Amino acid sequence: MKLASLYQPALIAGVAILAMAAGASASTLTFNTNSPGTQFVSPNTGLTLANSSGAAATLVFTPDANSVVGVPTNINYGLFTLTCSTCTTLAGGIGSVFSAFTFDLVITDLTDNATGLFVGTSTGGNVYQDQSQITIHWVPGSLGPGTTGATLGNFGSTSFDINTTTRVVEPGSGHYIGVTTVQGDVVGTPEPATFGMIGGSLIGLGLLRRKIATRT
């Protein structure tokens, strides 16, 4: 009876320590993608890319302002909006052509005082109201943790991941007409102190259990 009364509070304390350790790895952070460096860098600079031939069309990027997010979570890094007011369907035959382009997407982690860069490239393609051949490929796949992919500062335990392919939807479709989100997620790895808390609590519970077992 005495052993049980000793083990139960210790078990509860151990579970509490594990819960605290798990909580220590969870946090929130603030980031944005509206740095002046976020822009098309080829064939022109800025947030708007015009078509190269055919019906007049534009591809416009809208970056995210400061956003507070939990870690881990799914996020988006901004929106590409494709418009072509005079394009018809593919069957109608009036479309637009975009040439190859490159886009720099700067991630600013305000919580960790770090920045990093995703580079998107596309071969362009034809656009109609019901068709878009524009696909953007991003590198690298992750920024962080630490100085991995950092152009300035240190991401600490935070990692910004990106879906390596973004297919730009046609001007006449999408949840929001012609709008495509650049998607990814942000994750965090437990600090060394957190691992120490978890390891220490597990070892303590193991020793206590062994001690109780030898007494019975």
C-alpha positions, 0 to 999 in steps of 0.5 A: 500500500505504501509502495502504491501511494509512493508510485502514484504521485511520482507517476503523476509528477512524471506525466506533468514533466513530460507535458511541460517538456512537450509544451516547451517545444510549442510556441508562436512566431511572427513572419512576413513575406513583404520584404522589398526583396520579394519580387519577380527578378526576371524578365522584369522586377516588381510584383507584377509580371505581364504576358509576353504575347497574345491577349493582355494578361498579368500575374501579380503576387500579393505578399503576406504582412506580419502574421502570427502563427503557431508552431507547427502549422500549415501556412501560405506565403502569399498569393499569385493572381492570374488575370486575362480579361479578354482570354476565352476558353481554350476552345475559343482560341484566344489566349495569352503567353507568358515567357519563362520567369524567376521569382524571389520569395523572402521569408522574414522571421521576426521572432528569431530575427532571421531571413531566408530566400525561396527561389521560384522558376517557371518555364511560363506557358499558355493561358486561357480562361479554362487553362493555365500551363504556368507552374513554379518550382521552388528551391530550397525545400526548407529554410532553417533550423539554425542558419540553414538557408539563412541569408541573415541571422539564425532561425533557431529551432524553426524551419520554414518548409514550402511545397516545392511546386505551385501550379498557378490556376487559370484566370476563370477558376479557383476558390478565389477566381484566378488566385493561387496560394503559395503553400508550406508549413512552419515547424519547430524542433525541441530545444536541447533542454526539452530533450533533457527534461523528457529524458530525465523524467523517463529515467526517473520513472524507470528507476522508481519503478525498478526500486519499487519492484525490488521491494515487492 
